[in-house]
């Protein structure tokens, strides 16, 4: 049965929202027109390498664009790069990435799929793994693929050029990464490929390889990279500046309020579903200083919590935040830990997942971010004894009642 799609203008209005570039836009229109006439869905590919187990709202910028195509009636394809993740994407890197095992990538991949369900309609989503075809290629096939591109063209990439001129090693396998990603597009016969602006070179390679193979080349749509809560680095778990898709309502709310004022408009535009008119008003308010940036951040925080949880969670998260930071109260519902004997504070912090390791616990203490009953702890090796109830606070948002 042929699909019925919205008008071309309606589709393009939605496709243009929250993106950086369409390459080339006229081909996007032609593909939509052809799809409209035939009633056949376009294949929209988005590939992600499961190099880490967590997704954040920076990843969601492009996932939400995939959802837009899904809502327009096209076929979204979530490509899990379990094979390419073992190579390591050199995009934006000034050194070779560490390589992962297939087991690592498969374990991370499952968490990606679970988290992507927060944004995508999983019932209408095609999920593929590129190890299914790349892992079966023999060496002669790899040589043939490598013959499609020259070293000079590879060195057109900014990151490769900078490393080459600086004398920083580039491993040969890194040249194979864009070719492997491009071959994915050939294998899937994708009509459109989505990716962040840092993926532009890789996406163009896919377009070139499709032409070489006699296919109609894919249109490329890039989405902006979202800076993290520090306002400096790209959002990443490794920089600890991320807002996770599966973070609790309180974490999403609190982290959002910590962003610099300069990111308010960008987060509203690329990370929420607010209307174009409302976005214009917010930008105007910021330009003319007619609204308090803190009030806009509170609105942004509510929007994000509602997007990934629900309206009630957003209201409760705001109330809890106000209790904690405005009224300086301790949250009502905090976990408890029963002491049976004296125990080192660091051990308590690690056991209760307040920090990721002993080293992290020591770092937090040195930074003055650990308090017991409001008193800052400075002794790295202090022991907590069984002597009445105490409230341990780590950082701004983690509490534990020690009994």
N, C-alpha and C positions, 0 to 999 in steps of 0.2 A: 504494500500500500504506500502510495506517494505521500511524502510529508507536506504539510501546509505551513509555510513560513510567513512571518510578518513582512511588511513591505521592505524594499531595499533601503529606503531612507531610515526607517525605524531600526533596522538591523545595524546600519552604519553608525547611527547616533549612539547606540549602546556599545558597539565595538570600539569607537573612538574614545570612549570615556575611560579615564585611568590608565592611559597608555603613553608611551614615549614616541613610538614610530610605527608606521605600517609601510612595509617595503615589498612591492610598490602598491600604493593605495588603489590605483586604477585596476590592478589585477585582482585586488580584493573584491572590488565592485563587480568585475566580470565573473568571478567565481560565484558570487551570490546570485547574480542574474541567471547563470547557467543552472545553479541549484534550484532556483525558483521555478524555472521552466520545466526541469526534469522531475522535480519533487524528490531529488536525491540529496541526502545529507552530505555536508562537507566533513572530511576527517580532520579534526583539530587535535594536534599533538602537543602535549607538554611532557617533557622528560625531566626527571629529577634523579640525581644520584644519591642513594641513601648512605652518604658518608658519615652522617651523625644520626642519632635516633630521634631527634626532636624537630618539629616544625614550629615556626613562629609567624607573626603577622606579616613579616617581610616576605616569607614564602607565599602567604595568602594573597598578596597583591596579584600574582600571576594565576594562582588557583581560582581566584574570584573571576578573573577574565575567562578562564576555562568554563566556569559556571555560567557566565553570560552566554557563551556559545551554546552551552547545554540548554539554557532557557529559551534560546532562539530556535531550538529544534535540531541542532547539528550533533554529530557524533564526537563526543570528547574521548580522547585516548590519553590515559595516564600511563606514561612509559616509565617503568622503574628501571633505572640504569644499574642493575646489579652487576653487569659486566664492566661497564665504563667506570663505575665507582672503584673498581680494582685498579684501573689505570691511574685515576686521579685527574680531575679537571684542572688544567694549568691556568684557567682564566683568572686574571687579577692577582696572580701569585708571583712573588719575587724569588721563589725557590720551589723545588720539586715537592709535590705533596707526598706524604707517606702512603704506601699502598696497603689496601685492605684485603682480607680474604673473602672468598665468596660467601662463607658462613656469616661473616660480619655483615656484609651487605644485605643478605637475606633476612637476618634478624632485624636490622634497621628498617628494611623495606616494609615489614609487616606493621611496624609502628607508624610509618608514613601513611600507609593505606588507612589505618584506623583513624589517624588524625585528619587526613584529607576528607573523611566522611563528615567532618564538621562543616565543610564548605560545599562539597559536591553531592549530587544525587547519585548514590552508589548503584542504584538499580539500573541507571541509564549510562553507566560509565564502563568503558572498555579498559581493562587493566592488562598491560603486557610487560614482559621482562626481556631486556635485550640480550641477556645471556642465552635465550632460546635460539637466537640466530648467530650472534657474534661468537658465542662459545663453541659453535659447531664449525666455524671457518677453519680450513687448513692453511698451512703456511703459504702455499701458492696463491690462495685467494687473498690473503693479507697483502702479499707483494703486488698483486693486480690492483687492489684498492689503493695502496701507497703510490702506485704509478700515476694516479689521477691528479696528484698535486705536487707542485715544486717546492723546494726548500725556500726559494725567494718569496713565494706566496705565503708560506707559513710565517716567515719573518716579518710580514706586514703587520702581524699582530703586535700591538703595543707592548704587551707583557713579555713576549719573546724578544722583541727588539731591544727593550731595556736590559734584559738579562744578558743578551748576546754582547751588547756594547759594554756592559759592566764586567764582563768576564765571568758571570755567574753561570754555572753549568746548566745546560738544557739536555735532558735525557731524550734519546731517540723515541722512546715509547710515548713521550708527551706530544710529539707530532702526530701520533696515531689517534690521539683522543678526538680532535675535531673530525677526523675521517670516520671514526667509529660512530660518533653522534650523527654525522651526516648520512652514514649508511642506514641508520635507523629510519630516516625519512624515506629513503629509497625502498626499504623493506616494507614499510607501512603504507607507502604511496600517499603520504599526508598532503592535504591541501593547504593547511595553515600550521605553522609552528609558533608556539609562544615561548618566551623566555625573558629573563631580565636583560637590561642593557649590557651587562657584562658578557652576555652570551651571543652578542651580535655576530661576531666572527664565526663561531661554531654554526649558527643558524644559516649563515650565508653559504658555508661549506655544504650543508645539506641541500640547499637550493642548486648549487653547482653540480653536485653528484646526481641529482635527479635529472638535470638537463643532459648530462653525459649518458645517463641510462635511458634517454628517450622519453622520460616522464614530463608532464607539465609541472614546472617547478612550484614549490610551495610559496605562499606569501608568508612573510615574517612579521610578527607583531612583538615589539619589545615593551616591557613595562619597567618603570623606574625602580631603582634600588632604594629601599627604605633605610635611612639612618636609624641607628638604635637609640635607646633612651638617653645615651650620653650626648647625642647630637653631633658626634664626630665620625665614628667608625660605622661601616655597614652593619646592620643588625645581625648579630651572630651570638650563638651560645658561648663561643670561645672568648668573646669580649665581655660576656656577662651583661649585655645591654639589650637583651631581647624580651619580648612579650610573647610567651608561648601560646599556641592554639589551645592547649589543654591546661593552661594555668587556671588556678581557682579564680572566682570572681574578685576576691579581695586582692589577689596578686595582680590581675589585669588592671584593676582600678588604681591601686597604689603605684604601680610602675608607670602608668600613663600620666599620672600627676607629676612624675619626676622628670618628664621630658622638657627640654628648653622651649621657650616661647616661639622660637624660630621654626619649630617643627609642627606647630598646631595645625596650620592650614594644610600642610602636606599629609599629615596623618588623616585629617578629615577627608581629603580628596581621594587618597589611595587605599585607606584602610577601613572606611565605613561606607554605608549605603545612603548617606544623606543626599538630598536632591541637589540638582545643579543650582537652583535658585538660593537654597539655604547656604550652599558653599560660597556663592557670590557675596551673600550678606556677611558671612564670617570673615572672608578676606577683606571686605570693606571695613568691618569693625576693627580688624587688626591694623589696617593701614591708617585709619583715622583715630585710633586709640579710644573708640567709643565704648568698648567692652573691656572688662578686667580679664586679662589672659587666664587668670586662675579659674574664673567662671567658665571660660571656653574649654579649659582642660577638664573641668568636672563634667561638662556636657560630653566631651570626647570620650572620657573614661566610661560614662554611662552607656554611650553608643557601642563601645567595644565590648563591654560586658554583656549587653543585650544581644549583640551579634553572635557571640560564642556561648552564651548561656541563655538567659531570658530576662524579661523586664523586672521581675521580682528580685532576681539575683543582683541586678544593677542597683536597685533601691537599697537592698540590704548592705551591699558592698560600700555604698556611699555612707550609710549610717554608721557602719563599723569603722570606716576610715575617719569619720568626724569624731567618733568616740575616742579613737586611738590618738589622733594627731591634733585635733582641735580641743577636745575635752581632756586629752591626755589620760584616758581611762584604759584599763586592760580589757581586752575582749572578753565577753562572757564565756564563750565556748572555746577553751584552749585545751590541748592535750595534757594528760597527766603522766608523771613518771614516778614510780614508787621505789624509793631507796631502801635497800635491805642492809646496807653497810656503807661506810664512807667510800666515795668514788671520785675519781678525778673529773673535774669539770669538762675537760676535753673529751673524755670518754662518753660522758652524758650527751654532749652536743652531737657527736658522731652517731651514737646509737639511735638518737631520736631524729636523725636526718635534718638537723638544723644546719649542718655543714657537710661538705662532701668527703672530708678527710681530716686527719689530725693536723696536717699542715695548714689546711683551710681554717681550722679552729684557732690555731696559733696566730694566723694572720688577722683574723677578726678581733682577737683579744688585743693584739698590738695596735690595731687601728682604733681601739676604744669603743668597739661596736658590741661589746658583751657586757650586760648588766644583770645583777641579781638584786631584786627588790629596789631597783632604781640606782644602785651603787655600781659604778664602773669597775670592772675587774681588770687588774693589771698583771697579776701573777699567772704566768702560763701554766704552772703546775699545781694550782690550788685544788684542794680536795673539798668536796661538799659532804658534810656529815648529816646524819639523821637527827635533825634538831628543829622540828616544826616546818610548816609549809613555806616554800620560797617560790618566787616567780622569776624565771630565767628569760631574758630577752636577748636575742641575737639579731643584729641588724635592725631594720626599721619595722619588720613585719612578722618576725618569728618569735613565738612565746611558748613556754613550757612551764607547767605547774609541777614543782618537785615536792613530793609528799613523803 
